[in-house]
Every structure is written in structure tokens, then in C-alpha cells.
Amino acid sequence: MLSPTLLIFIVGLLFVWLAANIITGAASRLAKSWGMSEGFVGMTIVALGTSFPEITLSITGAIQTLAGQDTSDIVVGNAIGASMNQLILVVAISGLLKIVRFKKKNVFFDAVFIIVAATAFYIFSRDAMISRVEGLMMMITYVLYLIYIGRQNFLEQVSDKVKSKLVRRKMHWLDLIKLVVGFLIIVKASQVVLTKGVDLAMQLGISEATVGIVLLGFGVSLPELVIAITAALKGSRDLSIGNLVGSTIVNLCVAMGTGAAISGWHVERGLVQFDIPYLLFSVIIVVLFIGSRNKLDKKESILLLSLYLVYISLKAVNL
């Protein structure tokens, strides 16, 4: 039987998912009604929307930290767990079901950038603290990433405007209402998830970082996992590695960076010595697979899945 704390934690997580979907859909429609191109909407709103739960949890945690309730462990753990799930587990399971062929566009730059982001995360956390200045640097890094993508897509966007003569659509006030309601829901749900996550750690006698990595990290990544499995079962042979890499970059640069810029993060020594280096190592392995043949076969998928299972098993042993 589920404990009341765990039940509230799960319900809160469901509301975080629901609100993130409402915000992403409403914001995309509003952006198009204001005359923004499909490329711009996909590059910014949709890309950030997939990681909106992590961003909101980080900002909410930073505010709670300023108020005297330190949520550093569970928030940093969530960023690590979500990144491991999105970049390692999702890709591995998809590769086991079907040979995954990555889209070549921007693969090299995305691969290099994810290594830079993961390395920066490790370097900044080595002194057991991610400062406000370092948080700002992580956010600036993501802005530079967006600028590069914007330049790559500029001619394509111009071409789309010439062909379709992009016209503003009538704005639907219902979408604006949905956007506001979505923000209110996700802020409150994030507060509940973080509070109950801390309570759950105390009840189970485990660290808040472990709750963030195992429960929260897996929970916020579950939609991406379901989508990837469904696509593979339907016979889709293409996987946009850019979306998964992009989500990981957002987790490390935007979610971690924004929260750190607000309050700074204390990083548990165990995370610095094991979890973050393991994440960096796993990212490098994925990048090597991406850069070699632009596809992932079953042998490589088994290796990635083994990396993930070893990591989770070690976390479970140390509960």
C-alpha cells in the first residue's frame, strides 16, 4: 500500500506533467498567432517545454532554499537523474526495439556541446558548490547555443516565410488563459513535489539526492520514454537525437543554471565523486556512438542499458 507521502508525491508529479503540456501547447499556438516561424517555435518553446518540469522544480527549489529550506540535494539529483534517463535509458531502449538512425543535421555540434555542458557541470561542482556566477555562466552558455542554432536555421526560416508568406493568426484568448493556469498549476505542483520528496527521503531513511535521482529524475523523464517506445513499436526508424541532447543541455545549463543564479547550489560530496563523473562518462559514450555511424544497433544499446542499470543498482545498494 502506498504511503500518503508517496501518493501525494506521485499526484504532484502528474500535475507537473499536465501543466507542462498545457504551457507548451498554449505557448506554441500563441507564438504562431504572433507571427513567429515554425522553426523559432520548435527551437525555443517546444525544446524548453520538454524540460519545463526540471526548470520549474529548480526555480521553486531555489526560492525555497532562499526561504531557509535547502533543497539543493533533491534538485541537483533530479538534474542528474533526468539527464541519465533522457540521454541513456531512452536511447538504449529505443535501440533495443529498433535500429536507431540519428538525424545528421547539427549532430556534431550537439554532441560537442553536450560534452561541454556536462564537463562544465562537473568542474563547477567540484568545490561542492555551484555559485550564482557559475549559474549565470551556464545560462549564458545555453544562450550561445541558441544563437548558433538560430544562425543555422536562419536561411531556412527566411525561405519558409517567402514560401508561405507567414501571416499572423488571430490570437485565441483561451490559450492565454491556459498559459496562466498552466503556470499556476506547475508552480504549486512543484512546491508539493519538492516538499514531499524531502519528507519521503526522511521516512525511507535515504538521501534527498537519491530521491531526486531515482524517483524524481525517472518521473519527469517518463513521457520521453513512453514516446520513444511508442515510436519504435510503430516502426519509426528515426530518432531525433537533437531533441534528447537538447533536453539534457537544458537540464544542465538552464535548469541548474537558473536555480544556481537565484540561490546557488550545495552539491553533496558523493555526487561530485561518483554521480556527476558517471554522467559525464556516459555522455561521452553516447557521443562516440553518435559520431561513429549516425546509428545505434542492439549491441551498442545493450551497452548503454548496462551503463544505466549498473548506475541504478549502485544507487539502490547505497540506499
Secondary structure, DSSP 8 states (H G I E B T S, - for coil): ---HHHHHHHHHHHHHHHHHHHHHHHHHHHHHHTT--HHHHIIIIIHHHTTHHHHHHHHHHHHHHHTT---HHHHHHHHHHHHHIIIIIHHHHHHHHS-EEE--TTHHHHHHHHHHHHHHHHHHHTTSEE-HHHHHHHHHHHHHHHHHHHHHHHHHHHHHHHHH--------HHHHHHHHHHHHHHHHHHHHHHHHHHHHHHHHT--HHHIIIIIIHHHHHHHHHHHHHHHHHTT--EE-HHHHHHHHHIIIIIIHHHHHHHH-EE--HHIIIIIHHHHHHHHHHHHHHHHHHSEE-HHHHHHHHHHHHHHHHHHHHT-
